[in-house]
Amino acid sequence: MCELFGVCSRRRIEVNGYLYTFYSHSERHCHGWGLALFYGDAVSLEKEAICANQSHYLKQRLRHPLLISNMIAHIRLASVGRMYYENSHPFVKHDNRGRCWTLAHNGTIFDFPRLDDFKPEQEGQTDSERVLYYLLDEINREQDRLYRALQPEERFQLLDRIIAALSVHNKLNLLLWDGEYMYVHTNYRDTLHQLQKDADTILFSTLPLSDEDWQPVPFLHLQVYHEGHLVYSGTHQSQEYFDPEKDYEYRNFDYAHL
């Protein structure tokens, strides 16, 4: 499994300590690292297809205080796609009304043939990148139908339905940023946690990154946050992922060819 880390806050906070701990897990997730820093709708994307602990750039990057209000970080344990830059998370794409979306995924899509339609246009080979393409294709269809950009609640309602359907037979933990809101989803028990730092700041991580009071993210329902506050909670229940046979195959994947 890959690992995710995200921040959603009203104010800028220093994240170096959490990032040091998060990226220290890269010895077990050694196929790439990524960091997306958000400044409203603008995204600063930094990633490499190497183990984070071996990145000279990342070491230099974290030597100085990193203050940010919204961000997504990722370390990759590959199940689909070789160790290439274009396969490293997060992934960024604009919808047809100019909104910039950023996604990081922890899991594997075992059964969703619709994603195959996006193989010719994606930059890399991962199913995770195709998830973003699929979500935006559905958003674009709805925006074309309405002849306008979707409003926040409309975006949530559409993604609530889509992500619930996408979770069937698939392992789908994700963090998704749309320039204003952070969407959080898990359908794999005890694999995504959250820390409410204060009234206006919440952190998300696959594993707790400190001895603070981390709690499991609400399970099987899409959660949407703005400036550290929960603003929408899904009404469409996802399907819990549990498949020991596929997990055995995943954990014993032959990485020699990567």
C-alpha positions in Angstrom: 0.0 0.0 0.0 1.1 3.6 -0.7 0.7 6.2 2.0 -1.1 9.6 2.0 -0.7 12.7 4.0 -2.8 15.9 3.7 -3.5 19.2 5.4 -6.6 21.3 5.3 -6.5 24.5 7.4 -7.8 28.1 7.5 -4.2 29.3 8.4 -0.7 28.4 7.4 1.0 25.8 9.7 4.5 24.4 9.7 4.5 20.8 8.4 8.2 19.9 8.4 8.0 17.6 11.4 5.0 15.6 10.0 6.7 15.4 6.6 9.9 14.1 8.1 8.0 11.3 9.8 5.8 10.7 6.8 8.7 10.4 4.3 10.7 8.3 6.7 8.3 5.5 5.8 9.6 5.5 2.3 11.9 2.6 2.9 8.8 0.5 2.7 7.2 2.7 0.0 10.2 3.3 -2.2 8.9 3.8 -5.7 8.4 7.5 -5.7 7.4 10.5 -3.6 5.3 13.6 -4.2 4.2 16.9 -2.7 1.5 19.2 -3.9 1.2 22.6 -2.2 -1.9 24.6 -2.8 -2.3 28.3 -3.0 -6.0 28.7 -3.8 -6.4 27.2 -7.3 -2.7 27.3 -8.0 -0.7 24.1 -7.4 3.0 23.7 -6.8 3.8 20.1 -7.7 7.1 18.5 -6.6 7.8 14.8 -7.1 10.4 12.2 -8.1 10.4 8.6 -9.1 12.9 7.6 -6.4 12.7 6.7 -2.7 12.1 9.8 -0.7 14.9 9.0 1.7 17.3 9.1 -1.2 16.2 12.4 -2.6 18.7 15.2 -2.2 16.1 17.7 -3.4 13.6 16.7 -0.7 16.3 16.9 2.0 17.1 20.5 0.9 13.4 21.3 0.6 12.7 20.4 4.2 15.7 22.2 5.7 13.7 25.4 5.9 10.2 25.8 7.5 7.5 24.8 5.1 4.3 26.9 6.0 1.2 25.9 4.1 -2.6 25.8 4.7 -3.5 23.1 2.2 -1.4 20.3 0.8 -1.2 16.6 -0.3 1.8 14.3 0.0 2.3 10.8 -1.2 4.8 7.9 -1.1 4.4 5.1 -3.6 4.5 1.4 -3.3 3.8 0.4 -6.9 1.1 -2.1 -7.9 0.5 -0.6 -11.4 3.1 1.2 -13.5 6.9 1.4 -13.5 9.1 3.7 -11.5 8.7 6.8 -13.7 8.1 10.4 -12.9 4.7 10.4 -14.6 3.6 7.5 -12.4 4.4 9.3 -9.2 1.5 10.9 -7.2 -0.1 13.4 -6.9 -1.7 13.9 -10.3 -3.1 17.2 -11.5 -5.6 18.0 -14.2 -8.0 20.8 -15.2 -11.7 20.4 -15.9 -13.4 22.0 -18.8 -14.3 25.1 -16.8 -10.7 25.7 -15.8 -10.8 24.3 -12.2 -7.6 22.6 -11.2 -7.9 19.2 -9.5 -5.2 17.2 -7.6 -5.5 13.6 -6.6 -3.4 11.1 -4.6 -4.6 7.5 -4.3 -3.7 4.7 -1.9 -5.1 1.4 -3.3 -5.7 -0.6 -6.4 -8.5 -0.6 -9.0 -9.1 -4.3 -9.6 -12.5 -4.0 -11.4 -13.7 -0.9 -13.2 -13.4 -1.3 -17.0 -14.5 2.3 -17.7 -11.1 3.5 -16.6 -9.5 1.7 -19.5 -11.0 4.3 -21.8 -8.4 6.8 -20.5 -5.3 4.8 -21.1 -4.6 6.6 -24.5 -4.6 10.1 -23.0 -3.0 9.6 -19.6 0.7 10.5 -19.2 1.7 7.5 -17.2 0.4 4.0 -16.7 -1.2 4.0 -13.2 -4.8 3.2 -12.4 -4.7 6.1 -10.0 -4.1 8.7 -12.8 -7.0 7.1 -14.6 -9.2 7.6 -11.6 -8.6 11.4 -11.8 -9.3 11.4 -15.5 -12.6 9.5 -15.0 -13.8 11.8 -12.2 -13.1 14.8 -14.3 -14.8 13.3 -17.3 -17.9 12.9 -15.3 -17.7 16.4 -14.0 -17.1 17.7 -17.5 -20.2 15.9 -18.8 -22.3 17.4 -16.1 -20.9 20.9 -16.6 -21.5 20.6 -20.4 -25.1 19.5 -19.7 -25.7 22.6 -17.4 -23.6 25.0 -19.6 -21.9 26.2 -16.5 -19.4 25.2 -13.7 -20.7 23.1 -10.9 -21.3 24.8 -7.5 -19.6 23.3 -4.5 -22.6 21.2 -3.3 -23.1 20.0 -6.8 -19.5 18.8 -7.1 -19.9 17.0 -3.8 -23.1 15.3 -4.8 -21.7 14.1 -8.1 -18.5 12.8 -6.6 -20.3 11.2 -3.7 -22.2 9.0 -6.2 -19.2 8.3 -8.4 -16.7 7.4 -5.7 -19.2 5.1 -4.0 -19.7 3.2 -7.3 -15.9 3.2 -8.0 -15.3 1.6 -4.6 -17.1 -1.6 -5.5 -14.5 -4.5 -5.5 -11.7 -1.8 -5.4 -9.3 -0.5 -2.8 -10.0 3.3 -2.8 -8.3 5.6 -0.3 -7.9 9.0 -1.7 -7.2 12.7 -1.1 -8.6 15.1 -3.7 -8.3 18.9 -3.9 -10.4 21.1 -6.2 -8.8 24.5 -5.4 -11.2 25.1 -2.5 -12.2 21.8 -0.9 -10.5 18.7 0.3 -12.3 15.4 -0.5 -11.3 12.4 1.7 -12.4 8.8 1.2 -11.4 5.4 2.6 -13.0 2.0 2.1 -10.2 0.0 3.6 -10.6 -0.3 7.4 -7.9 1.4 9.6 -5.9 2.7 6.7 -6.6 6.4 6.9 -6.5 8.6 10.1 -7.2 12.2 10.9 -6.0 14.7 13.5 -8.0 17.7 14.4 -5.2 20.1 15.4 -7.5 22.9 16.4 -10.8 24.3 15.3 -9.5 25.4 11.9 -6.9 22.7 11.1 -7.2 19.0 10.3 -4.5 16.6 9.1 -5.0 13.2 7.3 -2.5 10.4 7.1 -2.4 6.7 6.4 -0.6 6.1 9.7 -0.5 8.4 12.7 2.5 10.7 12.4 2.9 11.7 16.1 1.7 10.8 19.6 -1.3 13.2 19.2 -4.9 12.1 19.2 -5.2 10.6 15.7 -8.6 9.0 15.0 -9.8 6.9 12.0 -11.3 8.8 9.2 -15.1 8.3 8.9 -15.4 5.0 7.0 -17.2 4.3 3.7 -18.5 7.8 3.2 -17.0 10.7 1.2 -16.0 13.6 3.5 -15.4 17.1 2.3 -13.4 19.8 4.2 -12.9 23.5 3.9 -10.4 25.5 6.0 -10.2 22.6 8.5 -14.0 22.1 8.8 -16.2 19.3 7.7 -18.7 20.8 5.3 -20.2 17.8 3.5 -20.5 14.1 4.5 -21.5 11.5 1.9 -24.9 9.9 1.7 -23.9 7.2 -0.7 -22.2 4.4 1.2 -19.1 2.9 -0.4 -18.3 -0.8 -0.4 -15.8 -2.0 2.2 -12.7 -3.4 0.6 -11.8 -6.8 1.9 -10.2 -9.4 -0.3 -7.4 -11.5 1.3 -6.6 -13.3 -1.9 -6.0 -10.0 -3.9 -4.1 -8.5 -0.9 -1.8 -11.6 -0.9 -1.1 -11.0 -4.6 -0.5 -7.3 -4.0 1.9 -7.9 -1.1 3.8 -10.5 -3.1 3.9 -8.4 -6.3 7.2 -8.9 -8.2 8.9 -5.5 -8.2 12.0 -6.7 -10.0 10.8 -5.4 -13.3 10.1 -1.8 -12.1 
